[in-house]
Every structure is written in C-alpha cells, then in structure tokens.
Amino acid sequence: MEREGGKPAAVVAVVTEPRFTQRYREYLEKQKLLDRRHRVEKMPDGTVALPVLGETLPEQHLHELRDRVAPGSTCTVTQLLDPVPSKKAQGCSPAQRLCLEVSRWVEGRGVMWSAELEADLPRSWQRHGDLLLLSEDCFQAKQWKHLEPELWETVASALGVRRVAKRGRVSPDGARTPAVTLLLGDHGWVEHVDNGIRYKFDVTRCMFSFGNITEKLRVASLPCAGEVLVDLYAGIGYFTLPFLVHAGAAFVHACEWNPHAVAALRKNLDINGVADRCKIHFGDNRKLKLSNIADRVNLGLIPSSEEGWPIACQVLRHDAGGILHIHQNVESYPGKNHQPPGSSEMEKEHWPYPQQMITSHCTNGATRDSRGKRQSAATKPEWQRWAESAETRLATLLQQVHGTPWKTQILHIQPVKSYAPHVDHIVLDLECRPCPLVG
Ligand SMILES: C[S@@+](CC[C@H](N)C(=O)[O-])C[C@H]1O[C@@H](n2cnc3c(N)ncnc32)[C@H](O)[C@@H]1O
C-alpha cells in the first residue's frame, strides 16, 4: 500500500565497535533509550548501530557512553534509512504491530510519542474484509488531528487493510444508524459470508452485529419448512436469510424502515437466490397492513421489541397461531437476592387447560418443569421472570387483537450475547395458539 513519504520513517542509531555492543545496550536500556522495535545492525565498515528512541541522542548520553560506559569507544550517531524490525516486532500481535508502526511514523513526523497517544490506540476492532472498523473510544487525543489523513494510511498499512472507518455511537433513532465515518477509502460496502449466506451492506449506513451469530445459526436450524414468516426488524437480512436459505421457510415478509438497510436486503436476497420468496415491506412495521398470515414472527430488535408486539399478534394466523421469537436486553445483577422461578408475582398461568400441560409435548426433546414450561439450562432467574411477564402481556394482547382466548407457552429462552455489564441479549421463543372453541 502506498503512503505519503513512500518508505517507512528512518530510525536514529548510535554506532560503536562490536566489542562495546553489550555495554552500550545495557546503558541505553537503563536510560530507556533503546529502540526494541528494530534490530541492532551491522554496518558495512564492521561497526554496529543500535537503534534509539527519539529524533536524536542528546550530547550528554554520547559523552557518558564515550567517557564512562565504554572508554575508548567510537561513538557516533547515524540514521538507519531502512531499519529492520526486531524479531519481537515481527512476531507481535496486530495491536502491538499497530503501536510499533504508528509510533515510528508519528516520530518520523516530528511529533513526540507519548504514553497518552499509546493509550489512545485501539486494542480491538472489527475487520470487514479489507475494511477496518475502529470503535469510538480510540484516536481521541487532539494530536491525532494534525496527523490526518495520512495517519489512516499508516493504520491501514500496519493492519493490512485498504479502508478504515470509525464508529460513533449507534444513534438511538430507531433505525439503529451506526454513525460510522469513513476515514480512508471511497465507499463503505463490505461483504460477509456466514453459514454459507452472503451479506453485503454499507458499514457507514447499516449495523452488523457479530455477536448475533449464535442466533443466526439457531434460526437456520429451526424447522420452518412450508411456513410463512414475518420478520419485523429485517435489517440487511440477518435472520430473514437464514430462515429462507437454511430453515426452509416458504415465504418471508421482511419489514424494514431504513432505506439503506432495504437496499442491502434487496441485494442480499438476490445474491443468495431467494428474492422470489420474500416481500420487503418498507416503512414502519407498526403500520403494516398484514394480518392472519404468519406461522412465525421474528422480533429482532434490542433493547426491546415491545412496540412490535401488537403487530406480531395481528399477523399470527387466527386459526393456528404460531411462534414468536422475541429479542430483549435483560438486566441481571450477580448476588442479588433472586426469587426462585415459580414464586414470582409475575408468574401467572396462561395455559387455560391444565390437562394440556401434562399432555403437551416438546418437539425437540428439551425438558420441561412441572407446569410444562421448557427450561433452558443456562437460564438466569431474571430472564425467566422477564419471559413470564412478557408471556402474560402477550396473552392479553392476543386476546385483545383476535377477540378470542389464546394459550401461550414459553418454549425456550436463548442467550445471544452479553450486551453490557449485567445486561444480556436474549430471545424468548413463545408459542401462541388460539384456544379451541368449547361446545
Ligand atoms: C437490530 S437492527 C437489525 C436487526 C437484525 N434482526 C439483527 O438483530 O441483527 C433492527 C432493524 O430494525 C429496523 N427497525 C426498527 N424499528 C423499526 C420499525 N418500527 N419498523 C421497521 N423497521 C424498524 C432498523 O432500521 C434496523 O435495521
């Protein structure tokens, strides 16, 4: 990759005879002047050059070396125009490599490398093919401003990418606009292949969560053959596509109000060859005109998809009902005095026919508690309590929307990822069926 100035910055080195190398090295190390990023080099005349930090070696150190550390040594300063990275530098992690290259480049620009700058370097990032996506909490110091835009070329070169973008906060505008700025490169389109599915999207306009991969895989393995699905928060197709490509869904109605996500979704349906089995509903899903159509509804919005619950109830088939996959961020605090599941006030029974609790069976062999609810091995009490409260509210909503009693059942609670300290992103699978008319 080309960068301004062409070659990497030169390094200053102190030159002496080989027999004094060890004494020089010890002194420079003690003075914290030895540049460990580069190798000590043998010069054509048989002398050795020890790379040092900074733009020059102050006169006082030259005197010390010459007069006290190694009396009789020749002590001169030179510049290594093509310094060789040390073994340590070659075998270092990408974050260490970034630090080495950026610090060297910064010093080459006459800016003093400092602990503040070092602490402001990124420790992690997302790599989308040849695009590096930095998080918002790096490169915040004022000094970087004077080093742009070439700085981004150095970062790209250090990490072997061609484009660099930086994240701001995901804006709380509902469209989950990622507030990403492109720092190097001319477009933000990237491609990912997950579980055999291709996803293209513009990182500056659509969000992508690597943390949702477990849920994408789970969705792909659900038995949806022949089913009609509504994906209320389709985004670029994170769940719509696995439902269509792997789970065998007959048709998906994909709702999305971000035009950039819709453009990516359209492209992704095409490149994965499933466009004929999906209809995109562009706009606010709360105004969706569909009803009585779905065997399954996906509600993939966090922190909460609650605003979509009424429409989810509306689209479920009147005659047979279906399954809701409800995403939610749930808070839990370690050490808090938990109520055991079953004693919560929120825990109410919505299964109107007790005998069905006994006779109902799990389709995939999971265990159920005494009341027929499926237990997830890793369920935290807070998740269970939230799921039960969601079940209560949805049972009420279903009855209001359809005008008849419905039975609901918690099938499964799936942890997706830790969203923040003490906050987990989970998915509740809720089975919702209309009660058979009696008499
Ligand atoms: C979390 S994102 C992507 C969803 C994807 N299911 C995932 O978890 O990776 C949620 C998406 O829902 C869309 N969205 C949010 N509220 C919406 C609404 N009321 N109507 C339609 N789309 C909405 C956003 O634009 C965004 O693309």
The ligand as an SDF file (V2000), in Angstrom:
LIG
                    3D

 27 29  0  0  0  0  0  0  0  0999 V2000
  -31.1500   -4.6180   15.3610 C   0  0  0  0  0  0  0  0  0  0  0  0
  -31.3580   -3.9980   13.7610 S   0  0  0  0  0  0  0  0  0  0  0  0
  -31.1480   -5.3430   12.7360 C   0  0  0  0  0  0  0  0  0  0  0  0
  -31.9580   -6.4190   13.0080 C   0  0  0  0  0  0  0  0  0  0  0  0
  -31.4430   -7.7970   12.9170 C   0  0  0  0  0  0  0  0  0  0  0  0
  -32.6310   -8.5460   13.1470 N   0  0  0  0  0  0  0  0  0  0  0  0
  -30.3160   -8.0960   13.9340 C   0  0  0  0  0  0  0  0  0  0  0  0
  -30.6080   -8.3900   15.1250 O   0  0  0  0  0  0  0  0  0  0  0  0
  -29.1430   -8.1000   13.5890 O   0  0  0  0  0  0  0  0  0  0  0  0
  -33.0460   -3.6160   13.7650 C   0  0  0  0  0  0  0  0  0  0  0  0
  -33.5830   -3.1320   12.4670 C   0  0  0  0  0  0  0  0  0  0  0  0
  -34.9490   -2.8140   12.6580 O   0  0  0  0  0  0  0  0  0  0  0  0
  -35.2650   -1.6370   11.9440 C   0  0  0  0  0  0  0  0  0  0  0  0
  -36.4340   -1.0370   12.6300 N   0  0  0  0  0  0  0  0  0  0  0  0
  -36.5060   -0.5530   13.8800 C   0  0  0  0  0  0  0  0  0  0  0  0
  -37.7430   -0.1420   14.1650 N   0  0  0  0  0  0  0  0  0  0  0  0
  -38.4880   -0.3840   13.0620 C   0  0  0  0  0  0  0  0  0  0  0  0
  -39.8720   -0.1650   12.7340 C   0  0  0  0  0  0  0  0  0  0  0  0
  -40.7180    0.3580   13.6100 N   0  0  0  0  0  0  0  0  0  0  0  0
  -40.3000   -0.5250   11.5180 N   0  0  0  0  0  0  0  0  0  0  0  0
  -39.4330   -1.0900   10.6180 C   0  0  0  0  0  0  0  0  0  0  0  0
  -38.1300   -1.3080   10.8570 N   0  0  0  0  0  0  0  0  0  0  0  0
  -37.6600   -0.9510   12.0720 C   0  0  0  0  0  0  0  0  0  0  0  0
  -33.9790   -0.8220   11.9950 C   0  0  0  0  0  0  0  0  0  0  0  0
  -33.8990    0.0570   10.9170 O   0  0  0  0  0  0  0  0  0  0  0  0
  -32.9140   -1.8980   11.9560 C   0  0  0  0  0  0  0  0  0  0  0  0
  -32.4430   -2.1440   10.6640 O   0  0  0  0  0  0  0  0  0  0  0  0
  1  2  1  0
  2  3  1  0
  2 10  1  0
  3  4  1  0
  4  5  1  0
  5  6  1  0
  5  7  1  0
  7  8  2  0
  7  9  1  0
 10 11  1  0
 11 12  1  0
 11 26  1  0
 12 13  1  0
 13 14  1  0
 13 24  1  0
 14 15  1  0
 14 23  1  0
 15 16  2  0
 16 17  1  0
 17 18  1  0
 17 23  2  0
 18 19  1  0
 18 20  2  0
 20 21  1  0
 21 22  2  0
 22 23  1  0
 24 25  1  0
 24 26  1  0
 26 27  1  0
M  CHG  2   2   1   9  -1
M  END
$$$$
